[in-house]
Amino acid sequence: MSIFKAYDIRGTYPDQIDERIARRIGHAFAQFLAAKRLVVGRDMRTMAPSVQDAVIDGILDAGCDVLDIGLASTPATYYAIGKLPCDGGLCVTASHNPKQYIGFKLCREDARPLSADYGIPDIQRMVEHGTATPALRRGKRDQVEVTRDFVSHIAGFARAIRPMRIAVDYANGMGAHEGPAILASIPGLEVVPMYETLDGTFPNHEANPLKESNLDDLRKKVKEVRATLGLAFDGDADRCAFVDEAGRTVHADLITVIIARDLLARNPGKGVIYDLRSSKVVPQEILRMGGRPVRERVGHSFMKETMRATDCIGGGELSGHFYFAENYFTDCGVLAAIMVMNQLGKEGRSLQQSADELRRYFGTGEINFKVPDKDALMRAVESRYKDARIDHLDGVTVTYSDWWVNVRPSNTEPYLRMCLEADSQALMEKKKAELFAILGKPV
């Protein structure tokens, strides 16, 4: 399986990615961008220091200078790319993947992501065919401190947060590098931290908050300390998951609505982006608040580019990525948490109360199917419901007045993914059974 993915470069160390491959990736990246100066940060994985040194070596060989920001979350790396004079940059990270993985998240200027639609295939060709060429002059490497500025920048978004106790599960990931200082700067906020030691072996649980079992410890802690809410970060801290005071997960589409309330109060009439898997309560609430709902296909590169093109102030994906125009159009887990706490403070309500008011429909969540022919099955779904409103923004979406379903091929795994929502539990169960008859048994 290729290490060159839809949104990043990622694989196991050292069999798929080692220092030799990292060096070639660095050289190809700098050459593709025709860059003169690039930012490079890294996470806390055990192999990250040597892989960072190697990718920097490749960049320097291409005649490009490097601003080495050292240990940094992906959001801090994005901040550095947006703030510092440079042509782009990368973070050495494998995000939420298990400990044996390493990888690279790549950006051009203004922290605009490279993806399978732009940049990554070109870099892949250069790496695989050895077409990167040496420069006449080797670049130079400078160490740059950005953590203090990043902490100050993100903490500055805290506006209306009332005194409360929160539990925070850092999962031994990069959220623990900057998150404690950011949250400690907010008056009246009492933080009960969990797993805040940086440890690339992830000794407590995977740093993937989308997996419900990884939230079990946080749920227990929230109830134990009677916290107002709980936060869980992924490995590189660009995502955040939320649980309410009862320990119940509040899904990211509902969080997008709560964040949109804060954003639209300050930026009336602006667009708010959401991914097409989101509950229909999302566009309904954005319209009710006087905003402009912008529906987009799944994937951070699509979301970020469309945000810029359609004048969106922010938004979110079901995966727990939340985006902010005020933060270089990038995603940041702790900033999402601050925006939610801002809005709860203004409303004088708990997260549970805000979320319960938005739980108007009945959804399956995302269900995966391993199938031999993705296209044939998507055509079968479309044929079965041909009297519906149908669109192909991402896979196939079938919409009726009282239910809808999206079936799309995964960008990162060999699956078809299905999301279904209906106006009643009974209708949701009925339509789910119909679709299972077409798609087969879920994995």
C-alpha positions as CSV (number, residue, x, y, z in Angstrom):
1,M,0.0,0.0,0.0
2,S,1.3,3.4,-1.0
3,I,2.5,5.8,1.7
4,F,1.1,8.7,-0.4
5,K,-2.4,9.3,0.9
6,A,-5.3,11.6,0.0
7,Y,-4.3,14.3,2.6
8,D,-0.8,13.4,3.8
9,I,2.1,11.0,3.6
10,R,2.0,8.2,6.1
11,G,3.3,4.7,6.8
12,T,5.0,2.4,9.3
13,Y,8.6,2.9,10.4
14,P,11.1,1.8,9.3
15,D,9.7,-0.6,6.6
16,Q,7.6,2.0,4.7
17,I,9.1,5.3,5.8
18,D,12.7,5.5,7.1
19,E,15.3,8.3,7.1
20,R,16.3,7.6,3.5
21,I,12.8,8.0,2.3
22,A,12.2,11.0,4.5
23,R,15.3,12.7,3.0
24,R,13.9,12.1,-0.5
25,I,10.5,13.4,0.5
26,G,12.0,16.6,1.9
27,H,14.0,17.2,-1.2
28,A,11.0,16.6,-3.5
29,F,8.7,18.8,-1.4
30,A,11.1,21.8,-1.5
31,Q,11.7,21.3,-5.2
32,F,8.0,21.0,-6.0
33,L,7.2,24.2,-4.2
34,A,10.3,25.9,-5.6
35,A,10.7,27.0,-2.0
36,K,13.3,29.3,-0.6
37,R,12.3,28.8,3.1
38,L,10.1,26.1,4.8
39,V,8.9,25.6,8.3
40,V,9.4,22.1,9.9
41,G,7.9,20.8,13.1
42,R,7.5,17.4,14.6
43,D,5.5,15.4,17.1
44,M,6.6,13.3,20.1
45,R,6.8,9.9,18.4
46,T,9.9,7.9,19.2
47,M,11.3,8.1,15.6
48,A,10.2,11.7,14.9
49,P,13.5,13.4,15.8
50,S,15.6,11.3,13.4
51,V,12.9,11.5,10.7
52,Q,12.7,15.2,11.2
53,D,16.5,15.6,10.8
54,A,16.4,13.5,7.6
55,V,13.5,15.4,6.0
56,I,15.3,18.7,6.9
57,D,18.5,17.3,5.3
58,G,16.6,16.7,2.1
59,I,15.1,20.2,2.1
60,L,18.6,21.7,2.7
61,D,20.0,19.6,-0.2
62,A,17.3,21.3,-2.5
63,G,18.9,24.7,-1.6
64,C,16.0,25.7,0.6
65,D,16.4,27.2,4.1
66,V,14.6,25.6,7.1
67,L,12.9,27.3,10.1
68,D,13.0,24.4,12.5
69,I,10.3,24.9,15.2
70,G,11.1,21.6,16.9
71,L,8.5,19.9,19.0
72,A,5.1,21.3,17.8
73,S,1.5,20.2,17.3
74,T,0.1,20.2,13.8
75,P,-1.9,23.4,14.7
76,A,1.2,25.1,16.0
77,T,3.0,24.2,12.7
78,Y,0.1,25.6,10.7
79,Y,0.3,28.8,12.8
80,A,4.1,29.1,12.1
81,I,3.6,28.6,8.4
82,G,0.9,31.3,8.4
83,K,2.8,33.7,10.6
84,L,6.4,33.4,9.5
85,P,8.0,34.5,6.2
86,C,8.1,31.2,4.3
87,D,6.8,29.3,1.3
88,G,5.1,26.5,3.2
89,G,6.1,23.8,5.6
90,L,5.4,20.4,7.1
91,C,4.8,18.6,10.4
92,V,6.4,15.2,11.0
93,T,3.5,13.3,12.5
94,A,1.2,10.4,12.0
95,S,-1.7,12.0,13.8
96,H,-4.0,9.5,15.5
97,N,-2.3,6.4,14.0
98,P,-0.7,3.7,16.3
99,K,2.9,4.1,17.6
100,Q,4.6,2.3,14.7
101,Y,3.5,5.0,12.2
102,I,5.2,8.2,11.1
103,G,4.3,10.6,8.3
104,F,4.2,14.2,7.0
105,K,1.4,16.8,6.8
106,L,2.4,19.2,4.0
107,C,1.4,22.8,3.3
108,R,2.3,25.5,0.8
109,E,2.2,29.2,1.6
110,D,-0.5,30.5,4.0
111,A,-0.9,27.0,5.5
112,R,-2.8,25.7,2.4
113,P,-2.7,21.9,2.4
114,L,-1.2,19.7,-0.2
115,S,-3.4,16.8,-1.1
116,A,-4.0,14.0,-3.7
117,D,-5.5,16.8,-5.9
118,Y,-2.5,19.1,-5.6
119,G,1.1,18.3,-4.8
120,I,1.2,14.9,-3.3
121,P,1.2,12.9,-6.6
122,D,3.9,15.2,-7.9
123,I,6.1,14.5,-4.8
124,Q,5.3,10.8,-5.1
125,R,6.6,10.7,-8.7
126,M,9.8,12.6,-7.7
127,V,10.4,10.3,-4.8
128,E,9.7,7.1,-6.6
129,H,11.6,8.0,-9.8
130,G,14.5,9.9,-8.2
131,T,13.8,13.0,-10.3
132,A,14.7,15.6,-7.6
133,T,17.8,17.4,-8.6
134,P,20.6,18.8,-6.3
135,A,20.9,22.5,-5.8
136,L,24.1,24.6,-6.3
137,R,23.8,25.9,-2.8
138,R,22.8,24.0,0.3
139,G,20.2,25.7,2.5
140,K,20.7,26.7,6.1
141,R,18.8,25.5,9.2
142,D,17.6,28.0,11.9
143,Q,15.9,27.1,15.2
144,V,12.8,29.2,15.8
145,E,10.7,29.3,18.9
146,V,6.9,29.6,18.2
147,T,5.3,27.9,21.2
148,R,4.9,31.0,23.3
149,D,3.4,33.0,20.4
150,F,1.0,30.1,19.5
151,V,-0.2,29.8,23.1
152,S,-0.8,33.5,23.3
153,H,-2.6,33.5,19.9
154,I,-5.0,30.7,20.8
155,A,-5.6,31.8,24.4
156,G,-6.6,35.2,22.9
157,F,-9.8,33.7,21.6
158,A,-11.2,33.1,25.1
159,R,-13.9,35.7,25.6
160,A,-16.9,34.7,27.6
161,I,-15.8,31.5,29.4
162,R,-17.5,31.2,32.8
163,P,-15.8,29.4,35.7
164,M,-16.0,25.7,35.2
165,R,-14.2,22.4,35.8
166,I,-13.2,20.4,32.7
167,A,-11.5,17.1,32.3
168,V,-8.9,16.9,29.5
169,D,-7.5,13.7,28.0
170,Y,-4.3,14.5,26.1
171,A,-3.8,10.8,25.2
172,N,0.0,11.4,25.7
173,G,-0.1,13.3,22.4
174,M,0.9,16.8,21.2
175,G,-2.1,18.5,22.8
176,A,-0.1,18.2,26.1
177,H,2.7,20.3,24.6
178,E,0.7,23.5,24.3
179,G,-2.8,22.8,25.7
180,P,-2.0,23.0,29.4
181,A,-0.5,26.5,29.0
182,I,-3.4,27.7,26.9
183,L,-6.1,26.4,29.2
184,A,-4.2,27.6,32.4
185,S,-4.3,31.2,31.0
186,I,-8.2,31.2,31.1
187,P,-9.5,32.8,34.4
188,G,-11.8,30.5,36.4
189,L,-11.1,27.4,34.3
190,E,-10.2,24.4,36.5
191,V,-8.6,21.7,34.4
192,V,-8.3,18.1,35.5
193,P,-5.7,16.7,33.1
194,M,-5.3,13.1,32.0
195,Y,-2.3,11.5,30.2
196,E,-0.5,14.8,29.8
197,T,3.1,13.3,29.5
198,L,4.3,13.3,26.0
199,D,4.8,9.6,25.1
200,G,5.0,8.3,21.5
201,T,4.3,4.8,22.7
202,F,0.7,5.8,23.7
203,P,0.8,3.7,26.9
204,N,-2.8,4.4,28.0
205,H,-4.9,4.2,24.8
206,E,-4.7,5.2,21.1
207,A,-4.8,8.9,20.5
208,N,-7.9,8.5,18.3
209,P,-11.0,10.1,19.9
210,L,-13.2,9.0,17.1
211,K,-13.0,5.5,18.5
212,E,-15.6,5.5,21.3
213,S,-13.6,3.0,23.5
214,N,-10.8,5.6,23.7
215,L,-13.2,8.0,25.5
216,D,-14.0,5.5,28.3
217,D,-11.4,6.9,30.7
218,L,-12.5,10.4,30.0
219,R,-16.2,9.6,30.6
220,K,-15.3,8.1,34.0
221,K,-13.2,11.1,34.9
222,V,-15.9,13.6,34.0
223,K,-18.3,11.8,36.3
224,E,-15.8,11.3,39.1
225,V,-14.8,14.9,39.3
226,R,-18.2,16.3,38.3
227,A,-16.8,18.2,35.4
228,T,-18.9,20.4,33.2
229,L,-17.5,18.7,30.1
230,G,-14.6,16.6,28.9
231,L,-12.2,17.1,26.0
232,A,-10.2,14.5,24.2
233,F,-7.4,15.3,21.7
234,D,-5.9,13.2,18.9
235,G,-2.2,12.6,18.6
236,D,-1.3,15.8,16.8
237,A,-4.0,17.9,18.4
238,D,-5.7,19.1,15.3
239,R,-8.9,17.3,16.4
240,C,-11.0,17.4,19.6
241,A,-13.8,15.3,20.8
242,F,-16.4,16.4,23.4
243,V,-18.3,14.6,26.2
244,D,-21.0,16.2,28.3
245,E,-21.3,16.2,32.1
246,A,-23.2,12.9,31.9
247,G,-20.3,11.3,30.0
248,R,-22.2,11.2,26.7
249,T,-20.4,11.9,23.4
250,V,-21.5,15.1,21.7
251,H,-20.9,14.4,18.0
252,A,-18.9,16.9,15.9
253,D,-21.8,18.1,13.8
254,L,-23.6,19.3,16.9
255,I,-20.4,20.9,18.0
256,T,-20.2,22.7,14.7
257,V,-23.6,24.3,15.4
258,I,-22.4,25.5,18.8
259,I,-19.2,27.0,17.4
260,A,-21.2,28.6,14.5
261,R,-23.3,30.4,17.1
262,D,-20.2,32.0,18.5
263,L,-18.7,32.8,15.1
264,L,-21.9,34.2,13.5
265,A,-22.7,36.4,16.5
266,R,-19.4,38.2,15.7
267,N,-19.5,37.8,11.9
268,P,-23.2,38.1,10.9
269,G,-24.1,36.8,7.4
270,K,-20.9,34.8,6.9
271,G,-20.6,31.3,5.5
272,V,-20.2,28.3,7.8
273,I,-18.8,25.1,6.2
274,Y,-19.9,21.6,7.1
275,D,-19.3,18.2,5.6
276,L,-22.1,16.3,3.8
277,R,-22.3,13.6,6.5
278,S,-23.6,16.1,9.0
279,S,-27.1,16.1,10.5
280,K,-29.6,18.3,8.7
281,V,-29.9,20.3,11.9
282,V,-26.6,21.9,10.9
283,P,-27.7,23.9,7.8
284,Q,-31.1,24.5,9.5
285,E,-29.4,26.2,12.5
286,I,-26.9,28.1,10.4
287,L,-29.8,29.6,8.4
288,R,-31.7,30.4,11.5
289,M,-28.8,32.3,12.8
290,G,-28.6,34.4,9.6
291,G,-25.5,32.5,8.3
292,R,-24.9,30.9,5.0
293,P,-24.5,27.1,5.1
294,V,-21.8,25.7,2.8
295,R,-21.9,22.0,2.2
296,E,-18.7,20.3,1.2
297,R,-17.2,16.8,0.5
298,V,-15.2,15.1,3.2
299,G,-11.6,16.0,3.7
300,H,-9.7,18.8,5.2
301,S,-8.0,20.0,2.0
302,F,-11.5,20.4,0.3
303,M,-12.9,22.1,3.4
304,K,-10.1,24.6,3.7
305,E,-10.0,25.6,0.0
306,T,-13.8,26.0,-0.2
307,M,-13.8,28.1,3.0
308,R,-11.4,30.6,1.3
309,A,-13.4,30.6,-2.0
310,T,-16.8,31.1,-0.4
311,D,-16.0,33.5,2.4
312,C,-16.6,31.1,5.3
313,I,-15.7,32.2,8.9
314,G,-15.4,28.6,10.1
315,G,-17.0,25.2,10.3
316,G,-16.4,21.5,11.1
317,E,-16.3,17.9,9.9
318,L,-17.8,14.8,11.5
319,S,-14.3,13.6,12.1
320,G,-13.7,16.3,14.8
321,H,-11.7,18.8,12.6
322,F,-13.0,22.3,13.2
323,Y,-11.8,25.2,11.0
324,F,-11.4,28.9,11.7
325,A,-10.7,31.7,9.2
326,E,-9.3,33.7,12.1
327,N,-6.6,31.0,12.5
328,Y,-5.3,30.9,8.9
329,F,-8.3,28.7,7.8
330,T,-6.8,25.8,9.7
331,D,-8.0,23.2,12.2
332,C,-7.1,23.3,15.9
333,G,-8.5,21.1,18.6
334,V,-8.0,23.4,21.6
335,L,-9.3,26.4,19.7
336,A,-12.5,24.5,19.0
337,A,-12.8,23.8,22.8
338,I,-12.4,27.5,23.6
339,M,-15.1,28.4,21.0
340,V,-17.5,25.9,22.5
341,M,-16.8,27.2,26.1
342,N,-17.3,30.8,24.8
343,Q,-20.7,30.0,23.5
344,L,-21.8,28.0,26.6
345,G,-20.7,31.0,28.7
346,K,-22.8,33.3,26.7
347,E,-25.9,31.0,26.7
348,G,-25.5,30.2,30.4
349,R,-26.2,26.5,29.5
350,S,-24.3,23.3,29.9
351,L,-23.0,21.3,26.9
352,Q,-25.6,18.6,27.6
353,Q,-28.4,21.2,27.5
354,S,-27.1,22.7,24.2
355,A,-26.6,19.3,22.6
356,D,-29.9,17.9,23.7
357,E,-31.8,20.8,22.0
358,L,-30.1,19.9,18.7
359,R,-30.7,16.1,18.8
360,R,-33.9,16.4,16.7
361,Y,-33.2,13.6,14.2
362,F,-32.1,9.9,14.3
363,G,-28.8,8.9,12.6
364,T,-26.7,5.8,12.2
365,G,-23.4,7.5,12.4
366,E,-20.8,6.4,9.8
367,I,-20.9,2.7,9.0
368,N,-18.2,0.9,7.0
369,F,-18.6,-1.8,4.4
370,K,-15.8,-3.8,2.8
371,V,-17.0,-4.4,-0.7
372,P,-15.5,-5.8,-4.0
373,D,-16.9,-3.1,-6.3
374,K,-17.6,0.3,-4.7
375,D,-18.9,1.9,-7.9
376,A,-21.4,-0.9,-8.6
377,L,-22.9,-0.6,-5.2
378,M,-23.2,3.2,-5.3
379,R,-25.0,2.8,-8.6
380,A,-27.3,0.2,-7.0
381,V,-28.2,2.7,-4.2
382,E,-28.9,5.4,-6.7
383,S,-31.1,3.0,-8.8
384,R,-33.1,1.9,-5.8
385,Y,-34.0,5.4,-4.8
386,K,-34.1,7.0,-8.3
387,D,-37.2,9.2,-7.4
388,A,-35.2,11.0,-4.7
389,R,-33.1,14.2,-5.0
390,I,-29.7,12.8,-5.8
391,D,-26.3,14.5,-5.9
392,H,-22.7,13.3,-6.4
393,L,-20.7,15.8,-4.3
394,D,-19.0,12.9,-2.6
395,G,-20.1,9.4,-3.6
396,V,-23.9,9.4,-3.9
397,T,-26.4,11.3,-1.6
398,V,-30.1,10.4,-1.7
399,T,-32.5,12.9,-0.1
400,Y,-36.2,12.6,0.7
401,S,-38.2,15.0,2.8
402,D,-38.0,12.8,5.9
403,W,-34.7,10.9,5.5
404,W,-31.4,11.0,3.6
405,V,-28.4,8.7,3.1
406,N,-24.8,9.3,1.8
407,V,-22.7,6.4,0.5
408,R,-19.2,7.3,-0.4
409,P,-15.8,5.6,-1.0
410,S,-13.3,6.2,1.8
411,N,-10.3,8.4,0.8
412,T,-8.0,6.6,3.2
413,E,-9.3,2.9,3.6
414,P,-10.7,0.2,1.3
415,Y,-14.3,0.8,2.5
416,L,-17.6,2.2,1.4
417,R,-19.0,4.5,4.2
418,M,-22.6,5.1,4.8
419,C,-24.4,7.8,6.9
420,L,-28.1,7.8,7.2
421,E,-30.5,10.1,9.1
422,A,-34.3,10.1,9.4
423,D,-37.0,12.1,11.2
424,S,-37.9,9.1,13.4
425,Q,-36.2,6.1,14.9
426,A,-38.6,3.7,13.2
427,L,-37.9,5.2,9.7
428,M,-34.2,5.2,10.3
429,E,-34.2,1.5,11.2
430,K,-36.4,0.7,8.2
431,K,-34.1,2.5,5.7
432,K,-31.0,1.1,7.4
433,A,-32.3,-2.5,6.8
434,E,-33.0,-1.6,3.1
435,L,-29.5,-0.3,2.6
436,F,-27.8,-3.2,4.4
437,A,-29.7,-5.5,1.9
438,I,-27.9,-3.6,-0.9
439,L,-24.4,-3.0,0.7
440,G,-24.1,-6.2,2.7
441,K,-22.8,-6.7,6.2
442,P,-20.9,-3.9,7.9
443,V,-17.4,-4.4,9.2
